[in-house]
Amino acid sequence: MPFGLTNAPAVFRHMMNDLFREYLDHFVVIYFDDILGFLSNLEEHTLHVCLVLHKLR
């Protein structure tokens, strides 16, 4: 995010929360300017990464 924008982190987090609403607290957490994923095993991780990248595209 460019410097000098008012409330840029809050706007980004709100936008990401709206985008990932169906995945939040299941396997995705939005923290400041990061998208964090957590997993149980490698197969689930691969699926979750694909879902997140598809959503971002």
C-alpha positions in Angstrom: 0.0 0.0 0.0 1.3 3.5 -0.8 2.3 5.7 2.1 0.1 8.6 2.9 -3.2 6.9 2.4 -5.7 7.4 5.2 -6.9 4.2 6.8 -5.3 2.0 4.1 -4.7 -1.0 6.4 -8.2 -0.9 7.7 -9.6 -0.7 4.2 -7.4 -3.5 3.0 -8.4 -5.8 5.9 -12.1 -5.0 5.3 -11.9 -5.8 1.6 -10.0 -9.1 2.3 -12.5 -10.1 5.0 -15.3 -9.6 2.5 -13.5 -11.5 -0.2 -12.6 -14.5 2.1 -15.7 -14.4 4.3 -16.5 -18.1 3.5 -13.0 -19.2 4.4 -12.4 -17.1 7.5 -11.6 -19.0 10.7 -11.9 -22.3 8.8 -8.4 -22.1 7.2 -7.7 -18.4 6.5 -7.0 -15.5 8.8 -6.4 -12.0 7.6 -3.8 -10.2 9.7 -2.8 -6.6 8.8 -1.5 -7.0 5.2 -1.0 -10.8 5.4 -3.2 -13.7 4.4 -2.4 -16.6 6.7 -3.5 -20.1 6.2 -3.4 -23.0 8.6 -3.6 -26.7 7.8 -4.0 -30.2 9.2 -2.1 -32.1 6.5 -0.3 -31.5 3.2 -3.3 -32.5 1.0 -5.6 -30.0 2.7 -2.9 -27.3 2.5 -2.6 -27.8 -1.3 -6.3 -27.5 -1.7 -6.6 -24.4 0.5 -3.7 -22.7 -1.3 -5.4 -23.3 -4.6 -8.7 -22.0 -3.3 -7.1 -18.8 -1.9 -5.1 -18.2 -5.1 -8.3 -18.7 -7.2 -10.1 -16.2 -5.1 -7.3 -13.7 -5.5 -7.3 -14.1 -9.2 
